[in-house]
Structure formats: C-alpha cells, structure tokens
Amino acid sequence: MKLIIVRHGDAQNSITDEDRALTEEGRRDILLMSWLIRATKWKFSKILCSPLLRTRQTAEIIAENIPGELTYQVEDSLKCGFSPRQALKLLEQSSKERLLKNTQSEAEIWVFHAPDVAHVASCLTGLNENSFYFPPGSVLALNLPPMEPEGRSLLIWKLQPEFIRTLFSDV
C-alpha cells in the first residue's frame, strides 16, 4: 500500500486553533500538491484528515482534484497529538478493509499536523524524526509493506511547498 502523509497548508492566525483557515497561499500550495499527487496515477481509496478546519480544507482541495471514488473521512484521532501507535492502528484497520475488498494496491492520504507528521514518518521508516522537516503544505509518499510497516516502510519522496511550486512554475 502507498501512503501519502500531508501537513495541512499554511493557515491564518486566529483566536482559536480550531478555527484557523487556510491562507490564499496555503490554498494555492495545496492545489499544486494535489496535482502532484494526481500525477502518481495511484488508485486512492480514501483521504483521512484531522477535524480542525485547516486540515479539512486541505483534504477537500486534494479530494476535489483526485479522480476516482475517494472516501473522505474526518478522523478524530488525527487531531494534534496523533501518535505513531495510533497510526499503526489505523494502518491495521485499513489493511483489514483492503483484505475484505481484495484490493491490495490502493493508496491513502492522511492530512494532519506537525510535529505529529514527523513522528509518524519516523516510526514507519525507522529514520530519525529529525530527518523530517514538515513546514505547512509538505507532502511525503511511502510504500508500506503488507504486514508490520513499523520501521520497514520505504520513503518514495518528500517535498515542501517551495519545491512543488517549481514543478508547476509555468502554471
């Protein structure tokens, strides 16, 4: 299975953390990111996101630009404080769902927060979490083994918004 880990786009400063909406730059960065994700031509089964506004907006922009039947789901466990153990439980649940549907090659997208994205990437790859810098609008692609992905997942690519912008500089 492929897993795309996304840190939400750049968000406005506001009074409450829950109400922080994406900035115009954040929306543009996520739109470009969605084109990059679409270009993989992977078959995505679902997109999960934290319940906070900026992650829901990020997930919605991505979902609007990914072809096929993509299940959109707000996942409470993805809010700030999401742990690697919770990630492994979600992956186990997804694995069971794929076995029931007999669809082993599907991919998922998860949208959540820093520093949790680095913690989860570290857990899955076995790399030190200091190896992962996730400014808003960053994306990471992993190839997960069928069983027990902890420390055994392959990092395919990771890009930050400024690099994604250069890929689409003539748009």
PLY file of the C-alpha trace (Angstrom):
ply
format ascii 1.0
element vertex 171
property float x
property float y
property float z
element edge 170
property int vertex1
property int vertex2
end_header
0.00 0.00 0.00
1.05 3.56 -0.66
0.52 6.23 1.99
0.67 9.96 1.39
1.25 12.00 4.56
0.34 15.68 4.28
0.80 18.54 6.67
-2.05 21.00 6.16
-1.41 24.12 4.14
-0.39 27.49 5.53
-3.13 28.76 7.85
-4.26 32.13 9.14
-3.52 33.24 12.65
-6.78 33.42 14.56
-8.05 33.43 18.09
-8.69 29.69 18.35
-6.59 26.91 16.89
-9.69 25.03 15.71
-10.84 27.97 13.55
-7.61 28.58 11.63
-8.47 28.59 7.91
-6.03 28.19 5.04
-4.48 31.36 3.64
-4.68 32.06 -0.10
-1.06 30.92 -0.41
-1.90 27.78 1.56
-4.82 27.01 -0.78
-2.62 27.53 -3.85
0.13 25.29 -2.43
-2.34 22.52 -1.69
-3.87 22.78 -5.17
-0.39 22.32 -6.68
0.26 19.44 -4.27
-2.99 17.77 -5.37
-1.78 17.90 -8.99
1.46 16.23 -7.92
-0.45 13.51 -6.06
-2.78 13.00 -9.03
0.26 12.63 -11.32
1.29 9.48 -9.44
-1.73 7.75 -11.03
-2.09 5.68 -7.87
-5.57 4.44 -7.06
-6.59 6.23 -3.86
-9.25 4.64 -1.70
-9.60 7.29 0.99
-8.44 10.54 2.45
-8.42 10.95 6.22
-7.99 14.27 7.98
-7.95 15.84 11.40
-11.19 17.56 12.45
-9.55 21.00 12.56
-10.63 23.47 9.86
-7.26 23.85 8.10
-6.85 20.09 7.67
-10.43 19.65 6.44
-9.88 22.43 3.88
-6.59 20.82 2.80
-8.25 17.41 2.41
-11.17 18.89 0.47
-8.87 20.59 -2.05
-6.91 17.36 -2.55
-10.08 15.24 -2.82
-11.56 17.59 -5.45
-8.51 17.04 -7.66
-8.04 13.28 -7.34
-10.00 11.19 -9.86
-11.97 8.10 -8.90
-14.01 7.14 -5.90
-12.22 8.58 -2.92
-13.79 8.22 0.51
-13.40 11.43 2.52
-13.37 10.94 6.28
-12.72 13.19 9.26
-10.73 11.10 11.75
-10.72 12.42 15.32
-7.52 10.58 16.19
-5.60 12.66 13.60
-6.00 15.88 15.60
-2.97 17.40 17.33
-1.23 14.74 19.41
-1.69 11.90 16.88
0.84 9.25 17.86
2.73 6.60 15.89
0.83 3.93 17.83
-2.47 5.42 16.64
-1.08 5.48 13.10
-0.20 1.78 13.28
-3.75 1.01 14.49
-5.25 2.98 11.59
-2.99 1.15 9.14
-4.00 -2.20 10.61
-7.67 -1.24 10.21
-7.04 -0.18 6.59
-5.22 -3.44 5.91
-8.22 -5.43 7.16
-10.55 -3.34 4.98
-8.38 -3.95 1.91
-8.30 -7.69 2.59
-12.09 -7.77 2.79
-12.35 -5.88 -0.51
-9.41 -7.81 -2.01
-7.71 -4.55 -3.09
-4.06 -4.66 -2.03
-2.71 -1.93 -4.33
-4.76 1.02 -3.10
-3.29 4.16 -1.61
-4.43 6.51 1.17
-3.88 10.15 2.01
-3.68 11.38 5.60
-3.78 15.09 6.44
-2.73 16.17 9.92
-0.38 18.36 11.99
3.24 18.96 12.99
5.09 17.62 14.86
2.93 14.51 14.55
3.68 14.08 10.82
7.40 13.76 11.60
6.75 11.31 14.47
4.65 9.07 12.21
7.09 9.27 9.27
9.93 8.34 11.64
8.01 5.39 13.08
7.11 4.00 9.66
10.53 4.42 8.03
12.81 3.83 11.00
14.61 7.10 10.22
15.29 9.67 12.92
12.40 12.14 13.17
14.91 15.00 12.87
15.28 13.82 9.26
11.78 15.11 8.53
11.14 18.82 8.23
7.45 19.47 7.57
6.58 23.12 7.01
2.89 23.72 6.20
1.96 22.26 2.82
4.59 19.49 2.83
3.90 16.01 1.49
5.58 12.64 1.91
4.94 9.41 -0.01
5.63 5.99 1.49
5.44 2.43 0.23
4.27 0.24 3.12
4.91 -3.50 3.31
1.77 -5.66 3.52
2.36 -6.52 7.16
4.03 -4.73 10.07
5.04 -1.43 8.44
6.77 -0.06 11.55
10.37 0.76 10.61
10.07 -1.09 7.30
8.30 1.40 5.03
10.11 2.84 2.05
10.33 6.61 1.62
9.42 7.28 -2.03
9.60 11.09 -1.98
9.06 14.13 0.23
8.51 17.67 -0.99
7.97 21.06 0.59
5.78 23.76 -0.99
8.66 25.77 -2.45
9.84 22.71 -4.41
6.32 21.81 -5.55
5.91 25.40 -6.81
8.99 24.99 -9.01
7.47 21.88 -10.63
4.48 23.96 -11.72
6.26 27.28 -12.27
4.72 27.81 -15.70
1.15 27.36 -14.44
0 1
1 2
2 3
3 4
4 5
5 6
6 7
7 8
8 9
9 10
10 11
11 12
12 13
13 14
14 15
15 16
16 17
17 18
18 19
19 20
20 21
21 22
22 23
23 24
24 25
25 26
26 27
27 28
28 29
29 30
30 31
31 32
32 33
33 34
34 35
35 36
36 37
37 38
38 39
39 40
40 41
41 42
42 43
43 44
44 45
45 46
46 47
47 48
48 49
49 50
50 51
51 52
52 53
53 54
54 55
55 56
56 57
57 58
58 59
59 60
60 61
61 62
62 63
63 64
64 65
65 66
66 67
67 68
68 69
69 70
70 71
71 72
72 73
73 74
74 75
75 76
76 77
77 78
78 79
79 80
80 81
81 82
82 83
83 84
84 85
85 86
86 87
87 88
88 89
89 90
90 91
91 92
92 93
93 94
94 95
95 96
96 97
97 98
98 99
99 100
100 101
101 102
102 103
103 104
104 105
105 106
106 107
107 108
108 109
109 110
110 111
111 112
112 113
113 114
114 115
115 116
116 117
117 118
118 119
119 120
120 121
121 122
122 123
123 124
124 125
125 126
126 127
127 128
128 129
129 130
130 131
131 132
132 133
133 134
134 135
135 136
136 137
137 138
138 139
139 140
140 141
141 142
142 143
143 144
144 145
145 146
146 147
147 148
148 149
149 150
150 151
151 152
152 153
153 154
154 155
155 156
156 157
157 158
158 159
159 160
160 161
161 162
162 163
163 164
164 165
165 166
166 167
167 168
168 169
169 170
